[in-house]
């Protein structure tokens, strides 16, 4: 499956300290989510068998981390991980930026879980529709820049 990622900056090194850990977000077609005048477009090819659906995610350690962060029991944490519930469901006492940061952290956990389960990506949804969250540590060579 060919997927697309856009960035306002050229990607040369993937780190784990970004807003989404080492995860990049991909779509089925190029998109622009920046006001920057320059947009770099990248593609990646992932075998569909290497993509897990968000509803199939499970990891005890990650569920425990989610339960602690959101101050919920482990059943609710599992629901947040596998997409049956949302980080936004637990944002009543947070301002908009804090709530968004919790949601982004959660998406990074979904990517981390996919990697722990031996998959290259997790298919989920966000405000734009279908999204593929791809853990990218040491995978810079898999990104192909589209020259436009």
N, CA, C and O atoms as a GROMACS GRO file, in nm:
protein
  592
    1UNK      N    1   0.085  -0.116   0.000
    1UNK     CA    2   0.000   0.000   0.000
    1UNK      C    3   0.090   0.123   0.000
    1UNK      O    4   0.182   0.133   0.081
    2UNK      N    5   0.063   0.216  -0.089
    2UNK     CA    6   0.140   0.340  -0.097
    2UNK      C    7   0.069   0.447  -0.016
    2UNK      O    8  -0.049   0.476  -0.038
    3UNK      N    9   0.143   0.506   0.080
    3UNK     CA   10   0.088   0.609   0.167
    3UNK      C   11   0.171   0.735   0.156
    3UNK      O   12   0.287   0.731   0.113
    4UNK      N   13   0.112   0.850   0.196
    4UNK     CA   14   0.176   0.981   0.181
    4UNK      C   15   0.185   1.055   0.314
    4UNK      O   16   0.093   1.052   0.396
    5UNK      N   17   0.298   1.120   0.332
    5UNK     CA   18   0.321   1.206   0.448
    5UNK      C   19   0.370   1.340   0.396
    5UNK      O   20   0.452   1.344   0.304
    6UNK      N   21   0.321   1.449   0.453
    6UNK     CA   22   0.371   1.581   0.414
    6UNK      C   23   0.432   1.649   0.536
    6UNK      O   24   0.391   1.626   0.650
    7UNK      N   25   0.531   1.732   0.509
    7UNK     CA   26   0.603   1.799   0.616
    7UNK      C   27   0.646   1.937   0.570
    7UNK      O   28   0.682   1.954   0.453
    8UNK      N   29   0.644   2.036   0.659
    8UNK     CA   30   0.694   2.169   0.622
    8UNK      C   31   0.848   2.172   0.621
    8UNK      O   32   0.908   2.269   0.576
    9UNK      N   33   0.909   2.065   0.671
    9UNK     CA   34   1.056   2.057   0.676
    9UNK      C   35   1.102   1.927   0.612
    9UNK      O   36   1.032   1.826   0.614
   10UNK      N   37   1.221   1.930   0.555
   10UNK     CA   38   1.281   1.810   0.499
   10UNK      C   39   1.311   1.713   0.613
   10UNK      O   40   1.364   1.753   0.717
   11UNK      N   41   1.278   1.587   0.593
   11UNK     CA   42   1.302   1.486   0.696
   11UNK      C   43   1.434   1.416   0.665
   11UNK      O   44   1.451   1.353   0.561
   12UNK      N   45   1.526   1.429   0.758
   12UNK     CA   46   1.655   1.363   0.741
   12UNK      C   47   1.681   1.261   0.850
   12UNK      O   48   1.750   1.162   0.827
   13UNK      N   49   1.627   1.284   0.969
   13UNK     CA   50   1.649   1.194   1.083
   13UNK      C   51   1.520   1.186   1.164
   13UNK      O   52   1.461   1.289   1.197
   14UNK      N   53   1.477   1.065   1.195
   14UNK     CA   54   1.360   1.044   1.280
   14UNK      C   55   1.410   1.028   1.423
   14UNK      O   56   1.502   0.949   1.448
   15UNK      N   57   1.351   1.102   1.515
   15UNK     CA   58   1.388   1.089   1.657
   15UNK      C   59   1.266   1.039   1.735
   15UNK      O   60   1.156   1.030   1.681
   16UNK      N   61   1.288   1.006   1.860
   16UNK     CA   62   1.178   0.958   1.943
   16UNK      C   63   1.124   1.067   2.034
   16UNK      O   64   1.033   1.042   2.113
   17UNK      N   65   1.179   1.187   2.024
   17UNK     CA   66   1.139   1.293   2.117
   17UNK      C   67   1.042   1.394   2.057
   17UNK      O   68   1.024   1.502   2.112
   18UNK      N   69   0.980   1.360   1.946
   18UNK     CA   70   0.882   1.450   1.886
   18UNK      C   71   0.748   1.438   1.956
   18UNK      O   72   0.731   1.357   2.047
   19UNK      N   73   0.655   1.519   1.913
   19UNK     CA   74   0.521   1.520   1.972
   19UNK      C   75   0.453   1.384   1.963
   19UNK      O   76   0.370   1.349   2.047
   20UNK      N   77   0.489   1.306   1.862
   20UNK     CA   78   0.430   1.174   1.840
   20UNK      C   79   0.532   1.063   1.858
   20UNK      O   80   0.522   0.958   1.794
   21UNK      N   81   0.633   1.086   1.944
   21UNK     CA   82   0.739   0.988   1.957
   21UNK      C   83   0.811   0.976   1.824
   21UNK      O   84   0.851   1.078   1.766
   22UNK      N   85   0.828   0.856   1.775
   22UNK     CA   86   0.894   0.836   1.645
   22UNK      C   87   0.793   0.817   1.532
   22UNK      O   88   0.832   0.780   1.421
   23UNK      N   89   0.666   0.842   1.559
   23UNK     CA   90   0.561   0.815   1.460
   23UNK      C   91   0.540   0.931   1.363
   23UNK      O   92   0.545   1.048   1.401
   24UNK      N   93   0.517   0.895   1.238
   24UNK     CA   94   0.472   0.988   1.137
   24UNK      C   95   0.332   0.945   1.094
   24UNK      O   96   0.295   0.828   1.105
   25UNK      N   97   0.255   1.042   1.047
   25UNK     CA   98   0.118   1.016   1.005
   25UNK      C   99   0.111   1.019   0.853
   25UNK      O  100   0.167   1.107   0.788
   26UNK      N  101   0.040   0.922   0.798
   26UNK     CA  102   0.028   0.907   0.654
   26UNK      C  103  -0.118   0.903   0.614
   26UNK      O  104  -0.206   0.869   0.693
   27UNK      N  105  -0.143   0.939   0.487
   27UNK     CA  106  -0.277   0.935   0.430
   27UNK      C  107  -0.270   0.861   0.297
   27UNK      O  108  -0.162   0.832   0.248
   28UNK      N  109  -0.386   0.832   0.241
   28UNK     CA  110  -0.390   0.758   0.114
   28UNK      C  111  -0.362   0.847  -0.006
   28UNK      O  112  -0.342   0.797  -0.117
   29UNK      N  113  -0.359   0.978   0.015
   29UNK     CA  114  -0.322   1.072  -0.092
   29UNK      C  115  -0.252   1.191  -0.028
   29UNK      O  116  -0.269   1.216   0.092
   30UNK      N  117  -0.175   1.266  -0.106
   30UNK     CA  118  -0.105   1.382  -0.048
   30UNK      C  119  -0.203   1.483   0.010
   30UNK      O  120  -0.314   1.499  -0.040
   31UNK      N  121  -0.162   1.551   0.115
   31UNK     CA  122  -0.244   1.648   0.184
   31UNK      C  123  -0.153   1.760   0.234
   31UNK      O  124  -0.031   1.744   0.239
   32UNK      N  125  -0.211   1.872   0.270
   32UNK     CA  126  -0.132   1.983   0.322
   32UNK      C  127  -0.195   2.028   0.454
   32UNK      O  128  -0.310   2.070   0.458
   33UNK      N  129  -0.116   2.017   0.563
   33UNK     CA  130  -0.164   2.054   0.696
   33UNK      C  131  -0.076   2.164   0.756
   33UNK      O  132  -0.059   2.169   0.878
   34UNK      N  133  -0.022   2.250   0.672
   34UNK     CA  134   0.067   2.354   0.720
   34UNK      C  135   0.045   2.482   0.641
   34UNK      O  136   0.001   2.478   0.525
   35UNK      N  137   0.074   2.593   0.702
   35UNK     CA  138   0.068   2.721   0.633
   35UNK      C  139   0.200   2.752   0.564
   35UNK      O  140   0.211   2.853   0.494
   36UNK      N  141   0.300   2.667   0.582
   36UNK     CA  142   0.432   2.689   0.522
   36UNK      C  143   0.420   2.692   0.369
   36UNK      O  144   0.339   2.619   0.311
   37UNK      N  145   0.500   2.775   0.306
   37UNK     CA  146   0.495   2.784   0.160
   37UNK      C  147   0.560   2.662   0.094
   37UNK      O  148   0.524   2.627  -0.018
   38UNK      N  149   0.654   2.600   0.161
   38UNK     CA  150   0.719   2.480   0.108
   38UNK      C  151   0.666   2.358   0.182
   38UNK      O  152   0.662   2.355   0.305
   39UNK      N  153   0.627   2.259   0.105
   39UNK     CA  154   0.578   2.134   0.162
   39UNK      C  155   0.655   2.019   0.098
   39UNK      O  156   0.661   2.008  -0.025
   40UNK      N  157   0.712   1.935   0.181
   40UNK     CA  158   0.781   1.816   0.134
   40UNK      C  159   0.683   1.700   0.141
   40UNK      O  160   0.617   1.679   0.242
   41UNK      N  161   0.675   1.626   0.032
   41UNK     CA  162   0.585   1.511   0.024
   41UNK      C  163   0.670   1.384   0.021
   41UNK      O  164   0.766   1.373  -0.056
   42UNK      N  165   0.632   1.289   0.106
   42UNK     CA  166   0.702   1.161   0.113
   42UNK      C  167   0.603   1.048   0.093
   42UNK      O  168   0.486   1.059   0.128
   43UNK      N  169   0.652   0.939   0.036
   43UNK     CA  170   0.572   0.818   0.026
   43UNK      C  171   0.643   0.706   0.101
   43UNK      O  172   0.764   0.709   0.124
   44UNK      N  173   0.564   0.608   0.136
   44UNK     CA  174   0.616   0.486   0.196
   44UNK      C  175   0.528   0.373   0.143
   44UNK      O  176   0.408   0.390   0.125
   45UNK      N  177   0.588   0.260   0.119
   45UNK     CA  178   0.513   0.142   0.078
   45UNK      C  179   0.513   0.043   0.193
   45UNK      O  180   0.618   0.004   0.244
   46UNK      N  181   0.393   0.003   0.234
   46UNK     CA  182   0.378  -0.092   0.344
   46UNK      C  183   0.284  -0.202   0.299
   46UNK      O  184   0.175  -0.175   0.249
   47UNK      N  185   0.326  -0.325   0.316
   47UNK     CA  186   0.242  -0.439   0.286
   47UNK      C  187   0.120  -0.433   0.379
   47UNK      O  188   0.135  -0.413   0.500
   48UNK      N  189   0.001  -0.450   0.325
   48UNK     CA  190  -0.121  -0.439   0.406
   48UNK      C  191  -0.123  -0.539   0.522
   48UNK      O  192  -0.187  -0.514   0.623
   49UNK      N  193  -0.053  -0.652   0.508
   49UNK     CA  194  -0.046  -0.751   0.616
   49UNK      C  195   0.035  -0.697   0.734
   49UNK      O  196   0.028  -0.752   0.844
   50UNK      N  197   0.112  -0.589   0.713
   50UNK     CA  198   0.194  -0.528   0.817
   50UNK      C  199   0.124  -0.412   0.886
   50UNK      O  200   0.183  -0.341   0.967
   51UNK      N  201  -0.004  -0.393   0.853
   51UNK     CA  202  -0.084  -0.285   0.912
   51UNK      C  203  -0.190  -0.347   1.002
   51UNK      O  204  -0.266  -0.434   0.959
   52UNK      N  205  -0.194  -0.302   1.127
   52UNK     CA  206  -0.294  -0.351   1.221
   52UNK      C  207  -0.404  -0.245   1.236
   52UNK      O  208  -0.375  -0.125   1.236
   53UNK      N  209  -0.527  -0.289   1.248
   53UNK     CA  210  -0.636  -0.195   1.272
   53UNK      C  211  -0.633  -0.152   1.418
   53UNK      O  212  -0.601  -0.233   1.506
   54UNK      N  213  -0.665  -0.028   1.444
   54UNK     CA  214  -0.662   0.025   1.580
   54UNK      C  215  -0.745  -0.060   1.676
   54UNK      O  216  -0.711  -0.073   1.794
   55UNK      N  217  -0.853  -0.118   1.626
   55UNK     CA  218  -0.941  -0.198   1.712
   55UNK      C  219  -0.875  -0.328   1.761
   55UNK      O  220  -0.924  -0.391   1.854
   56UNK      N  221  -0.764  -0.366   1.698
   56UNK     CA  222  -0.694  -0.489   1.736
   56UNK      C  223  -0.574  -0.465   1.826
   56UNK      O  224  -0.502  -0.560   1.859
   57UNK      N  225  -0.550  -0.341   1.867
   57UNK     CA  226  -0.435  -0.311   1.952
   57UNK      C  227  -0.456  -0.362   2.094
   57UNK      O  228  -0.565  -0.352   2.150
   58UNK      N  229  -0.348  -0.417   2.152
   58UNK     CA  230  -0.352  -0.458   2.292
   58UNK      C  231  -0.210  -0.474   2.344
   58UNK      O  232  -0.127  -0.538   2.279
   59UNK      N  233  -0.182  -0.416   2.459
   59UNK     CA  234  -0.055  -0.435   2.528
   59UNK      C  235  -0.074  -0.394   2.674
   59UNK      O  236  -0.112  -0.280   2.702
   60UNK      N  237  -0.049  -0.486   2.766
   60UNK     CA  238  -0.072  -0.461   2.909
   60UNK      C  239   0.005  -0.339   2.959
   60UNK      O  240  -0.050  -0.257   3.033
   61UNK      N  241   0.132  -0.327   2.920
   61UNK     CA  242   0.215  -0.217   2.969
   61UNK      C  243   0.162  -0.082   2.920
   61UNK      O  244   0.154   0.014   2.997
   62UNK      N  245   0.127  -0.074   2.794
   62UNK     CA  246   0.074   0.051   2.738
   62UNK      C  247  -0.060   0.084   2.801
   62UNK      O  248  -0.088   0.200   2.830
   63UNK      N  249  -0.143  -0.015   2.821
   63UNK     CA  250  -0.273   0.006   2.886
   63UNK      C  251  -0.253   0.063   3.026
   63UNK      O  252  -0.326   0.154   3.067
   64UNK      N  253  -0.156   0.012   3.100
   64UNK     CA  254  -0.126   0.064   3.234
   64UNK      C  255  -0.083   0.210   3.229
   64UNK      O  256  -0.123   0.291   3.313
   65UNK      N  257   0.000   0.244   3.129
   65UNK     CA  258   0.045   0.384   3.113
   65UNK      C  259  -0.074   0.475   3.082
   65UNK      O  260  -0.082   0.586   3.134
   66UNK      N  261  -0.164   0.428   2.997
   66UNK     CA  262  -0.282   0.508   2.962
   66UNK      C  263  -0.370   0.526   3.086
   66UNK      O  264  -0.418   0.637   3.112
   67UNK      N  265  -0.391   0.419   3.161
   67UNK     CA  266  -0.474   0.427   3.282
   67UNK      C  267  -0.418   0.530   3.379
   67UNK      O  268  -0.492   0.608   3.439
   68UNK      N  269  -0.286   0.532   3.394
   68UNK     CA  270  -0.223   0.628   3.484
   68UNK      C  271  -0.237   0.770   3.431
   68UNK      O  272  -0.272   0.861   3.506
   69UNK      N  273  -0.209   0.790   3.304
   69UNK     CA  274  -0.214   0.925   3.248
   69UNK      C  275  -0.354   0.985   3.254
   69UNK      O  276  -0.370   1.104   3.284
   70UNK      N  277  -0.457   0.903   3.226
   70UNK     CA  278  -0.594   0.954   3.221
   70UNK      C  279  -0.671   0.930   3.351
   70UNK      O  280  -0.788   0.967   3.362
   71UNK      N  281  -0.606   0.868   3.448
   71UNK     CA  282  -0.669   0.838   3.577
   71UNK      C  283  -0.800   0.762   3.557
   71UNK      O  284  -0.906   0.801   3.607
   72UNK      N  285  -0.789   0.651   3.481
   72UNK     CA  286  -0.904   0.564   3.454
   72UNK      C  287  -0.864   0.420   3.488
   72UNK      O  288  -0.747   0.390   3.507
   73UNK      N  289  -0.964   0.332   3.495
   73UNK     CA  290  -0.932   0.192   3.517
   73UNK      C  291  -0.878   0.131   3.387
   73UNK      O  292  -0.884   0.192   3.281
   74UNK      N  293  -0.826   0.010   3.399
   74UNK     CA  294  -0.761  -0.052   3.283
   74UNK      C  295  -0.860  -0.089   3.173
   74UNK      O  296  -0.821  -0.091   3.056
   75UNK      N  297  -0.985  -0.117   3.205
   75UNK     CA  298  -1.084  -0.144   3.100
   75UNK      C  299  -1.106  -0.020   3.014
   75UNK      O  300  -1.112  -0.030   2.892
   76UNK      N  301  -1.116   0.097   3.079
   76UNK     CA  302  -1.134   0.221   3.002
   76UNK      C  303  -1.006   0.254   2.925
   76UNK      O  304  -1.012   0.302   2.813
   77UNK      N  305  -0.892   0.228   2.985
   77UNK     CA  306  -0.764   0.253   2.915
   77UNK      C  307  -0.754   0.167   2.790
   77UNK      O  308  -0.708   0.214   2.686
   78UNK      N  309  -0.798   0.043   2.798
   78UNK     CA  310  -0.798  -0.044   2.680
   78UNK      C  311  -0.891   0.012   2.572
   78UNK      O  312  -0.860   0.007   2.453
   79UNK      N  313  -1.005   0.066   2.615
   79UNK     CA  314  -1.101   0.126   2.520
   79UNK      C  315  -1.038   0.248   2.451
   79UNK      O  316  -1.063   0.271   2.332
   80UNK      N  317  -0.959   0.324   2.522
   80UNK     CA  318  -0.893   0.440   2.462
   80UNK      C  319  -0.788   0.393   2.362
   80UNK      O  320  -0.777   0.447   2.252
   81UNK      N  321  -0.710   0.291   2.400
   81UNK     CA  322  -0.607   0.239   2.311
   81UNK      C  323  -0.665   0.186   2.181
   81UNK      O  324  -0.612   0.214   2.074
   82UNK      N  325  -0.774   0.110   2.190
   82UNK     CA  326  -0.825   0.045   2.069
   82UNK      C  327  -0.932   0.127   1.996
   82UNK      O  328  -0.998   0.077   1.905
   83UNK      N  329  -0.949   0.253   2.036
   83UNK     CA  330  -1.036   0.343   1.962
   83UNK      C  331  -1.183   0.338   1.996
   83UNK      O  332  -1.262   0.410   1.935
   84UNK      N  333  -1.223   0.254   2.092
   84UNK     CA  334  -1.364   0.252   2.132
   84UNK      C  335  -1.399   0.374   2.215
   84UNK      O  336  -1.516   0.411   2.225
   85UNK      N  337  -1.298   0.436   2.275
   85UNK     CA  338  -1.313   0.562   2.348
   85UNK      C  339  -1.202   0.655   2.298
   85UNK      O  340  -1.115   0.613   2.222
   86UNK      N  341  -1.207   0.778   2.341
   86UNK     CA  342  -1.112   0.878   2.292
   86UNK      C  343  -1.048   0.953   2.408
   86UNK      O  344  -1.107   0.965   2.515
   87UNK      N  345  -0.929   1.001   2.385
   87UNK     CA  346  -0.864   1.088   2.484
   87UNK      C  347  -0.952   1.209   2.511
   87UNK      O  348  -0.952   1.262   2.622
   88UNK      N  349  -1.027   1.253   2.412
   88UNK     CA  350  -1.115   1.369   2.427
   88UNK      C  351  -1.229   1.341   2.525
   88UNK      O  352  -1.286   1.434   2.582
   89UNK      N  353  -1.263   1.214   2.545
   89UNK     CA  354  -1.367   1.177   2.642
   89UNK      C  355  -1.323   1.208   2.785
   89UNK      O  356  -1.406   1.212   2.876
   90UNK      N  357  -1.193   1.230   2.803
   90UNK     CA  358  -1.137   1.252   2.937
   90UNK      C  359  -1.067   1.388   2.944
   90UNK      O  360  -0.964   1.402   3.009
   91UNK      N  361  -1.125   1.486   2.877
   91UNK     CA  362  -1.062   1.617   2.867
   91UNK      C  363  -1.142   1.728   2.935
   91UNK      O  364  -1.113   1.846   2.914
   92UNK      N  365  -1.241   1.693   3.014
   92UNK     CA  366  -1.329   1.794   3.073
   92UNK      C  367  -1.255   1.901   3.154
   92UNK      O  368  -1.291   2.018   3.148
   93UNK      N  369  -1.154   1.860   3.229
   93UNK     CA  370  -1.082   1.954   3.316
   93UNK      C  371  -0.958   2.014   3.249
   93UNK      O  372  -0.877   2.078   3.317
   94UNK      N  373  -0.942   1.994   3.119
   94UNK     CA  374  -0.823   2.040   3.049
   94UNK      C  375  -0.856   2.155   2.956
   94UNK      O  376  -0.967   2.164   2.904
   95UNK      N  377  -0.757   2.244   2.934
   95UNK     CA  378  -0.779   2.345   2.832
   95UNK      C  379  -0.755   2.279   2.696
   95UNK      O  380  -0.711   2.165   2.689
   96UNK      N  381  -0.785   2.350   2.589
   96UNK     CA  382  -0.776   2.294   2.455
   96UNK      C  383  -0.640   2.239   2.419
   96UNK      O  384  -0.630   2.132   2.358
   97UNK      N  385  -0.534   2.311   2.456
   97UNK     CA  386  -0.398   2.266   2.423
   97UNK      C  387  -0.362   2.139   2.498
   97UNK      O  388  -0.304   2.047   2.441
   98UNK      N  389  -0.396   2.133   2.627
   98UNK     CA  390  -0.367   2.012   2.706
   98UNK      C  391  -0.445   1.892   2.652
   98UNK      O  392  -0.392   1.781   2.645
   99UNK      N  393  -0.569   1.914   2.615
   99UNK     CA  394  -0.651   1.806   2.561
   99UNK      C  395  -0.592   1.756   2.429
   99UNK      O  396  -0.586   1.635   2.406
  100UNK      N  397  -0.550   1.847   2.344
  100UNK     CA  398  -0.488   1.809   2.216
  100UNK      C  399  -0.360   1.731   2.240
  100UNK      O  400  -0.334   1.631   2.173
  101UNK      N  401  -0.279   1.776   2.336
  101UNK     CA  402  -0.155   1.706   2.367
  101UNK      C  403  -0.182   1.565   2.416
  101UNK      O  404  -0.107   1.473   2.383
  102UNK      N  405  -0.286   1.545   2.495
  102UNK     CA  406  -0.324   1.411   2.539
  102UNK      C  407  -0.364   1.324   2.421
  102UNK      O  408  -0.329   1.206   2.415
  103UNK      N  409  -0.437   1.381   2.327
  103UNK     CA  410  -0.480   1.306   2.209
  103UNK      C  411  -0.358   1.268   2.125
  103UNK      O  412  -0.348   1.154   2.078
  104UNK      N  413  -0.265   1.361   2.105
  104UNK     CA  414  -0.144   1.332   2.028
  104UNK      C  415  -0.060   1.226   2.098
  104UNK      O  416  -0.006   1.136   2.033
  105UNK      N  417  -0.048   1.235   2.231
  105UNK     CA  418   0.025   1.135   2.307
  105UNK      C  419  -0.039   0.998   2.285
  105UNK      O  420   0.030   0.898   2.269
  106UNK      N  421  -0.173   0.995   2.285
  106UNK     CA  422  -0.245   0.870   2.267
  106UNK      C  423  -0.217   0.811   2.130
  106UNK      O  424  -0.197   0.690   2.118
  107UNK      N  425  -0.215   0.892   2.028
  107UNK     CA  426  -0.185   0.843   1.894
  107UNK      C  427  -0.044   0.785   1.888
  107UNK      O  428  -0.022   0.684   1.821
  108UNK      N  429   0.051   0.847   1.956
  108UNK     CA  430   0.186   0.793   1.962
  108UNK      C  431   0.186   0.657   2.032
  108UNK      O  432   0.262   0.568   1.993
  109UNK      N  433   0.102   0.641   2.134
  109UNK     CA  434   0.093   0.512   2.204
  109UNK      C  435   0.036   0.405   2.111
  109UNK      O  436   0.076   0.288   2.118
  110UNK      N  437  -0.057   0.443   2.025
  110UNK     CA  438  -0.111   0.347   1.929
  110UNK      C  439  -0.002   0.301   1.832
  110UNK      O  440   0.006   0.182   1.800
  111UNK      N  441   0.080   0.394   1.785
  111UNK     CA  442   0.192   0.355   1.699
  111UNK      C  443   0.291   0.266   1.771
  111UNK      O  444   0.338   0.166   1.716
  112UNK      N  445   0.322   0.302   1.895
  112UNK     CA  446   0.414   0.222   1.978
  112UNK      C  447   0.358   0.081   1.997
  112UNK      O  448   0.432  -0.016   1.990
  113UNK      N  449   0.229   0.071   2.022
  113UNK     CA  450   0.166  -0.059   2.042
  113UNK      C  451   0.174  -0.143   1.914
  113UNK      O  452   0.203  -0.262   1.920
  114UNK      N  453   0.148  -0.082   1.801
  114UNK     CA  454   0.158  -0.154   1.674
  114UNK      C  455   0.297  -0.214   1.657
  114UNK      O  456   0.312  -0.330   1.619
  115UNK      N  457   0.400  -0.134   1.687
  115UNK     CA  458   0.537  -0.181   1.675
  115UNK      C  459   0.563  -0.296   1.772
  115UNK      O  460   0.626  -0.396   1.736
  116UNK      N  461   0.514  -0.284   1.896
  116UNK     CA  462   0.533  -0.391   1.994
  116UNK      C  463   0.462  -0.519   1.950
  116UNK      O  464   0.503  -0.629   1.987
  117UNK      N  465   0.356  -0.504   1.872
  117UNK     CA  466   0.283  -0.621   1.824
  117UNK      C  467   0.340  -0.674   1.693
  117UNK      O  468   0.284  -0.764   1.631
  118UNK      N  469   0.454  -0.616   1.652
  118UNK     CA  470   0.523  -0.666   1.533
  118UNK      C  471   0.472  -0.612   1.401
  118UNK      O  472   0.500  -0.670   1.296
  119UNK      N  473   0.397  -0.504   1.405
  119UNK     CA  474   0.343  -0.445   1.282
  119UNK      C  475   0.418  -0.316   1.247
  119UNK      O  476   0.480  -0.254   1.333
  120UNK      N  477   0.411  -0.277   1.121
  120UNK     CA  478   0.477  -0.156   1.075
  120UNK      C  479   0.391  -0.031   1.090
  120UNK      O  480   0.443   0.081   1.086
  121UNK      N  481   0.260  -0.049   1.106
  121UNK     CA  482   0.170   0.067   1.112
  121UNK      C  483   0.039   0.027   1.176
  121UNK      O  484   0.006  -0.092   1.187
  122UNK      N  485  -0.035   0.130   1.220
  122UNK     CA  486  -0.171   0.109   1.269
  122UNK      C  487  -0.263   0.202   1.189
  122UNK      O  488  -0.233   0.320   1.171
  123UNK      N  489  -0.374   0.146   1.142
  123UNK     CA  490  -0.474   0.227   1.073
  123UNK      C  491  -0.576   0.274   1.174
  123UNK      O  492  -0.633   0.195   1.249
  124UNK      N  493  -0.600   0.404   1.175
  124UNK     CA  494  -0.692   0.465   1.268
  124UNK      C  495  -0.769   0.574   1.196
  124UNK      O  496  -0.766   0.582   1.073
  125UNK      N  497  -0.838   0.658   1.271
  125UNK     CA  498  -0.904   0.776   1.215
  125UNK      C  499  -0.871   0.896   1.302
  125UNK      O  500  -0.848   0.883   1.422
  126UNK      N  501  -0.870   1.011   1.240
  126UNK     CA  502  -0.857   1.137   1.314
  126UNK      C  503  -0.951   1.237   1.250
  126UNK      O  504  -1.040   1.199   1.173
  127UNK      N  505  -0.934   1.365   1.280
  127UNK     CA  506  -1.025   1.467   1.229
  127UNK      C  507  -1.023   1.478   1.076
  127UNK      O  508  -1.113   1.540   1.018
  128UNK      N  509  -0.922   1.420   1.011
  128UNK     CA  510  -0.912   1.424   0.865
  128UNK      C  511  -0.967   1.298   0.799
  128UNK      O  512  -0.980   1.294   0.677
  129UNK      N  513  -0.999   1.196   0.877
  129UNK     CA  514  -1.046   1.069   0.822
  129UNK      C  515  -0.947   0.958   0.851
  129UNK      O  516  -0.885   0.957   0.958
  130UNK      N  517  -0.930   0.866   0.757
  130UNK     CA  518  -0.838   0.754   0.775
  130UNK      C  519  -0.695   0.806   0.787
  130UNK      O  520  -0.653   0.895   0.713
  131UNK      N  521  -0.622   0.748   0.882
  131UNK     CA  522  -0.483   0.786   0.904
  131UNK      C  523  -0.405   0.659   0.937
  131UNK      O  524  -0.455   0.568   1.004
  132UNK      N  525  -0.281   0.654   0.889
  132UNK     CA  526  -0.192   0.544   0.919
  132UNK      C  527  -0.080   0.601   1.004
  132UNK      O  528  -0.006   0.689   0.961
  133UNK      N  529  -0.068   0.549   1.126
  133UNK     CA  530   0.034   0.593   1.220
  133UNK      C  531   0.150   0.494   1.206
  133UNK      O  532   0.133   0.374   1.228
  134UNK      N  533   0.267   0.547   1.169
  134UNK     CA  534   0.381   0.460   1.136
  134UNK      C  535   0.500   0.492   1.225
  134UNK      O  536   0.557   0.601   1.214
  135UNK      N  537   0.539   0.400   1.313
  135UNK     CA  538   0.662   0.418   1.390
  135UNK      C  539   0.780   0.415   1.292
  135UNK      O  540   0.791   0.323   1.211
  136UNK      N  541   0.868   0.516   1.300
  136UNK     CA  542   0.970   0.532   1.197
  136UNK      C  543   1.115   0.526   1.247
  136UNK      O  544   1.206   0.558   1.170
  137UNK      N  545   1.139   0.486   1.372
  137UNK     CA  546   1.278   0.478   1.419
  137UNK      C  547   1.362   0.391   1.326
  137UNK      O  548   1.325   0.278   1.293
  138UNK      N  549   1.474   0.447   1.284
  138UNK     CA  550   1.568   0.377   1.195
  138UNK      C  551   1.508   0.335   1.062
  138UNK      O  552   1.554   0.240   1.000
  139UNK      N  553   1.406   0.406   1.018
  139UNK     CA  554   1.340   0.371   0.891
  139UNK      C  555   1.342   0.488   0.792
  139UNK      O  556   1.261   0.492   0.700
  140UNK      N  557   1.433   0.581   0.810
  140UNK     CA  558   1.438   0.696   0.719
  140UNK      C  559   1.452   0.652   0.573
  140UNK      O  560   1.398   0.716   0.484
  141UNK      N  561   1.524   0.542   0.550
  141UNK     CA  562   1.546   0.493   0.414
  141UNK      C  563   1.416   0.449   0.347
  141UNK      O  564   1.409   0.442   0.224
  142UNK      N  565   1.313   0.418   0.427
  142UNK     CA  566   1.184   0.377   0.371
  142UNK      C  567   1.103   0.494   0.315
  142UNK      O  568   1.011   0.475   0.236
  143UNK      N  569   1.137   0.616   0.358
  143UNK     CA  570   1.069   0.736   0.306
  143UNK      C  571   1.127   0.774   0.171
  143UNK      O  572   1.248   0.785   0.155
  144UNK      N  573   1.040   0.795   0.076
  144UNK     CA  574   1.082   0.839  -0.058
  144UNK      C  575   1.022   0.978  -0.083
  144UNK      O  576   0.901   0.996  -0.082
  145UNK      N  577   1.110   1.074  -0.105
  145UNK     CA  578   1.062   1.210  -0.130
  145UNK      C  579   1.004   1.220  -0.270
  145UNK      O  580   1.064   1.173  -0.367
  146UNK      N  581   0.887   1.280  -0.280
  146UNK     CA  582   0.822   1.305  -0.408
  146UNK      C  583   0.868   1.443  -0.454
  146UNK      O  584   0.849   1.542  -0.384
  147UNK      N  585   0.927   1.449  -0.568
  147UNK     CA  586   0.972   1.576  -0.623
  147UNK      C  587   0.856   1.636  -0.702
  147UNK      O  588   0.808   1.576  -0.798
  148UNK      N  589   0.810   1.755  -0.658
  148UNK     CA  590   0.695   1.816  -0.727
  148UNK      C  591   0.730   1.949  -0.784
  148UNK      O  592   0.646   2.014  -0.845
   0.00000   0.00000   0.00000
